[in-house]
């Protein structure tokens, strides 16, 4: 079991300190498109969501949309991708002597450290709407795709911290993919909980279980019962 972990907040501004005005404007445009995609998906449904409508909602051209995203799924998961980029930056900033899993749990929980919604159960209506989006196969595939790429920010941060090669070694991509899947399992559990449950505690529990090697829950059989 991991000990109590100090959570350092991750702010978008920290990732943009050295970027200058042009870089900040690019991030603002990307965020505006991501927000527009989510608003429209919640309002009209995922099937009715079109990239033309996302661009119009964000007051940009289709050319601008295509400069940032290849499709509507990329726009829908952009906020999560951003959180993983900030988590990668924060992971590089954790004390080098800190155990790897303690550091990972801290940076994954950091976005929710001062955000009330992470500690407040969603309404049943909100949960139902978000299930339609994040339960879609295309959305889930897009969320995982990034973690499997060697140059993903979180993969690179893990490789740096562990002294491994992001392209030659399996470990950085395996760990990044595992953390991504765990985060999505926590989101899914949050959206399907009855009664509704807050996300942050579920995410912490899921990460702690993964860090412990996913031990079998107490009371389960050591070996499966044979079918007859």
C-alpha positions in Angstrom: 0.0 0.0 0.0 1.3 3.4 -0.9 1.9 5.9 1.9 0.2 9.3 2.0 1.4 11.2 -1.1 1.8 15.0 -1.3 -0.2 16.2 -4.2 1.3 19.0 -6.3 -1.3 20.9 -8.4 -0.7 20.9 -12.1 -1.7 24.1 -13.8 -1.9 24.6 -17.6 0.1 27.8 -17.1 3.1 25.9 -15.9 3.3 24.0 -19.1 3.2 27.3 -21.1 5.7 29.3 -19.1 8.4 29.2 -21.7 6.1 29.1 -24.8 5.6 32.8 -25.3 2.4 34.5 -26.6 2.2 32.5 -29.8 2.4 29.2 -28.0 -0.2 30.3 -25.5 -2.6 31.3 -28.3 -2.2 27.8 -29.8 -3.1 26.2 -26.5 -6.1 28.5 -26.1 -7.3 27.6 -29.6 -6.9 23.9 -29.0 -8.7 24.2 -25.6 -11.5 26.2 -27.3 -12.0 23.4 -29.9 -12.0 20.7 -27.2 -14.6 22.6 -25.2 -16.7 23.2 -28.2 -16.6 19.5 -29.1 -17.7 18.5 -25.6 -20.5 21.0 -25.5 -21.9 19.9 -28.8 -21.6 16.2 -28.1 -23.5 16.7 -24.8 -26.1 18.8 -26.5 -26.7 16.8 -29.7 -25.1 13.4 -29.1 -22.0 11.8 -30.4 -23.4 10.6 -33.7 -24.7 14.0 -34.7 -21.4 15.7 -33.8 -19.6 17.1 -36.9 -16.2 18.7 -37.2 -17.7 21.6 -39.2 -20.0 22.4 -36.2 -17.1 22.2 -33.8 -15.1 24.7 -35.8 -18.1 27.0 -36.1 -18.8 26.7 -32.3 -15.2 27.7 -31.6 -15.3 30.5 -34.2 -12.4 29.1 -36.2 -12.1 27.8 -39.8 -12.1 24.2 -40.8 -8.5 24.6 -41.8 -7.7 25.7 -38.2 -9.5 22.7 -36.8 -7.5 20.4 -39.1 -4.3 22.0 -37.8 -5.1 20.7 -34.4 -7.2 17.5 -34.8 -7.7 14.8 -37.4 -11.2 14.0 -36.3 -13.9 14.7 -33.7 -12.7 11.9 -31.4 -9.3 13.6 -31.0 -11.1 16.9 -30.1 -13.2 15.1 -27.5 -10.3 13.5 -25.7 -8.0 16.5 -26.0 -8.6 17.6 -22.4 -7.5 14.2 -21.1 -4.4 14.3 -23.4 -3.6 17.7 -22.0 -3.8 16.3 -18.4 -1.4 13.6 -19.4 1.0 16.2 -20.8 0.8 18.2 -17.6 1.2 14.9 -15.6 4.4 14.2 -17.6 5.8 17.6 -16.8 4.9 17.2 -13.1 6.5 13.7 -13.1 9.8 15.2 -14.2 9.5 17.7 -11.3 9.0 15.1 -8.6 11.9 14.3 -6.2 14.3 11.8 -7.9 14.5 9.7 -4.8 10.7 9.3 -4.6 9.4 5.8 -5.5 8.1 5.7 -9.1 4.5 4.7 -8.1 4.2 7.3 -5.4 5.2 9.9 -8.0 2.8 8.6 -10.6 -0.1 8.5 -8.2 0.6 12.0 -7.1 0.7 13.5 -10.6 -2.4 11.6 -11.7 -4.4 12.9 -8.8 -3.0 16.4 -9.0 -5.5 17.8 -11.5 -8.3 17.1 -9.0 -6.5 18.4 -5.9 -8.3 21.8 -6.1 -11.2 20.9 -8.4 -14.4 20.3 -6.5 -16.0 18.3 -9.3 -13.4 15.5 -8.8 -14.6 15.1 -5.3 -18.3 15.6 -5.9 -20.5 12.9 -7.4 -21.9 13.8 -10.9 -25.6 14.2 -11.2 -27.4 11.2 -12.8 -28.2 13.3 -15.8 -24.5 14.3 -16.3 -23.3 10.8 -15.8 -25.8 9.5 -18.4 -24.7 12.1 -20.9 -21.0 11.4 -20.4 -21.5 7.6 -20.6 -22.7 8.1 -24.2 -19.5 9.9 -25.1 -16.8 8.0 -23.1 -18.5 4.7 -23.6 -18.2 4.9 -27.3 -15.7 2.5 -28.8 -14.1 5.2 -31.0 -13.6 7.5 -28.0 -12.0 4.7 -25.9 -9.7 3.7 -28.7 -8.6 7.3 -29.1 -7.8 7.6 -25.4 -5.6 4.6 -25.5 -3.9 5.2 -28.8 -1.7 8.1 -27.6 -0.3 6.1 -24.7 1.0 3.4 -27.1 3.1 5.9 -29.1 6.8 6.1 -28.1 6.9 9.9 -28.3 3.9 10.4 -26.1 4.8 12.9 -23.3 4.0 10.6 -20.5 5.9 7.7 -22.1 8.9 9.9 -22.4 8.7 11.1 -18.8 8.5 7.6 -17.5 11.5 6.6 -19.7 13.6 9.5 -18.3 12.7 8.7 -14.8 13.5 5.0 -15.1 16.5 5.2 -17.4 14.8 3.3 -20.1 14.5 3.9 -23.9 11.0 5.0 -25.0 11.4 3.2 -28.3 13.6 0.2 -27.6 12.2 -0.8 -24.1 8.6 -2.0 -23.5 8.4 -0.7 -20.0 7.6 3.0 -20.6 4.8 2.3 -23.0 3.5 -0.6 -21.0 3.3 1.6 -17.8 1.8 4.6 -19.7 -0.8 2.4 -21.3 -1.6 0.7 -17.9 -2.1 4.1 -16.2 -4.3 5.3 -19.1 -6.5 2.2 -18.9 -6.8 2.5 -15.1 -7.8 6.1 -15.4 -10.5 5.2 -17.9 -11.7 2.3 -15.7 -12.1 4.9 -12.8 -14.0 7.2 -15.1 -16.3 4.4 -16.2 -16.9 3.3 -12.6 -17.7 6.9 -11.7 -20.2 7.2 -14.5 -21.9 3.9 -13.8 -21.9 4.1 -10.0 -25.3 3.8 -8.2 -25.5 5.8 -6.1 -23.3 8.3 -7.9 -19.6 8.4 -6.7 -16.9 11.1 -7.0 -14.1 10.4 -9.5 -11.0 11.3 -7.5 -11.3 8.6 -4.8 -12.0 6.0 -7.4 -8.9 7.0 -9.4 -6.7 6.9 -6.3 -8.1 3.4 -5.4 -7.5 2.1 -8.9 -4.0 3.4 -9.1 -3.1 2.1 -5.7 -4.4 -1.4 -6.7 -2.4 -1.3 -9.9 0.8 -0.2 -8.0 0.3 -3.2 -5.7 0.2 -5.6 -8.6 -3.6 -6.0 -8.6 -3.8 -8.5 -5.7 -7.0 -10.6 -5.7 -9.6 -9.1 -3.4 -9.8 -10.6 0.0 -12.2 -13.5 0.3 -11.7 -14.7 -3.3 -10.6 -18.2 -4.1 -6.9 -18.8 -4.7 -7.7 -21.0 -7.7 -10.7 -20.9 -10.0 -13.3 -23.6 -9.6 -13.2 -26.1 -12.4 -16.2 -26.4 -14.7 -17.8 -29.8 -14.8 
